[in-house]
Amino acid sequence: MARAARLPRAHLTARRRRARLALAAAWPLLVAAAPAPPGGFARGFSASAGALQAGLDDARAVGFDTVRVFLRWDKIETREGEPDWTCRFVAEEDLRPEAVEGGVRTPWPDVPCDGTPCGCGYSADERVALAARDGAGPAVMLTLFGTPAWARGAPAPGCPAGAPPYALPLRRGKEAAFRNFVAAAAARYGAMAYAFELWDEPDLAECGAWAGTREEYREEILPAARAVKESGAQPGIVVAPTLEHPSGDAMNAWVDWSEPIDVLSFNVYTLDLGGALARLDEMGGWCRTTRRCPGFYVTEFGARRAAPRHCPGPESPAPGATDVAIMRRCRRSPRCAGFFLYSLSDRSQRPECDRGLFAARGCRKRRLCTIARRFFATVPPFACRGCGA
């Protein structure tokens, strides 16, 4: 699949500089705690900027209260020590799935793109603001990942030659770079985001998200937990390590227990519902008997109906009911602190997987109403039909 190329960087016009200075001046200072999930239990989903504009209000109306937003370090800090929170960039989920002439994918029609430097996509500030709604919106968890070119080291032995460059570990002399970036992000967004997730799926197959070793992850990524705590962000919850293949042994291998991690995290992607529930029970049992386990999030899950076999998640003729079963099992587990459905919309990195509450074109699927009635016990103020299960 072709990746989006970053637009060339150039000097900003005086007008754009003034606009950015005005936005920076207006950005909230750390004077109050960020909204957190009610009762300490997150009922959430992952979402792109475009999906938030189309579906956030409906999702909140049925009962969802937390949003997971991805921020790409490599897109934000292209120059060392100069993170640009207002420069727009195109992420994978901002691109249409089909390639056009030359194998290049183009943004969805409603993605802002004026052809100027930093003029295409959404900036980090815009992505956070779309979720937080000026502090009046849902609770927000930021997932921070992606090594910039200036910090990239060598891949671990065994990683394939095609491992994504943004997955590379940090090179010698740059071991503190991610910690510094997270400190800056927590200082900037700590009044809008209640939680900060350190990287994403470091154990993904083929080094697809982290091309370093487990030791490098512990030494280069997890020290950023202390940066969050020292930033003044409130409540400043730290989440890690978001494992694709969770177990008690895997947690012990990836986590440095001396770091101030508040919530562990993992995905629940199995081929059937029974396997998903068994995994939740396994991790809940391990957490209950492991004194240092603080509790956990299910950071990704989602059933699919008839999607390709490479798509993760249980296959089900009734995906909404399958999602509800996983959500209920998490809610009943004393150590499960919440869940994040993947995703709000099929406008995601894998639109063909058919796991969203909304179709890519924006209409509601039946599963949104199924979850509303069977999990949240609410009657949605709209109809869900005509866009699939």
Sequence and secondary structure as in RCSB ss.txt:
>XXXX:A:sequence
MARAARLPRAHLTARRRRARLALAAAWPLLVAAAPAPPGGFARGFSASAGALQAGLDDARAVGFDTVRVFLRWDK
IETREGEPDWTCRFVAEEDLRPEAVEGGVRTPWPDVPCDGTPCGCGYSADERVALAARDGAGPAVMLTLFGTPAW
ARGAPAPGCPAGAPPYALPLRRGKEAAFRNFVAAAAARYGAMAYAFELWDEPDLAECGAWAGTREEYREEILPAA
RAVKESGAQPGIVVAPTLEHPSGDAMNAWVDWSEPIDVLSFNVYTLDLGGALARLDEMGGWCRTTRRCPGFYVTE
FGARRAAPRHCPGPESPAPGATDVAIMRRCRRSPRCAGFFLYSLSDRSQRPECDRGLFAARGCRKRRLCTIARRF
FATVPPFACRGCGA
>XXXX:A:secstr
             HHHHHHHHHHHHHS  SSS     GGG EEEEE  HHHHHHHHHHHHHHT  EEEEEEEHHH
H SSTT   TTS B  GGGEEEEE GGG EEE TTS B SSTT BSB HHHHHHHHHTTTTS EEEEEEE   GG
GB    TT  TT  GGG  B TT TTHHHHHHHHHHHHHTTT SEEEE S TT GGGSS  S HHHIIIIITTHH
HHHHHTT SS EEE   BSS  HHHHHHH  TTS   BEEEE   SSHHHHHHHHHHHHHHHHH TT   EEEEE
E  BSS  TTS S B SSHHHHHHHHHHHHHHSTTEEEEEES SBS SS GGG   SB TTS B HHHHHHHHHT
S    SS   SS  
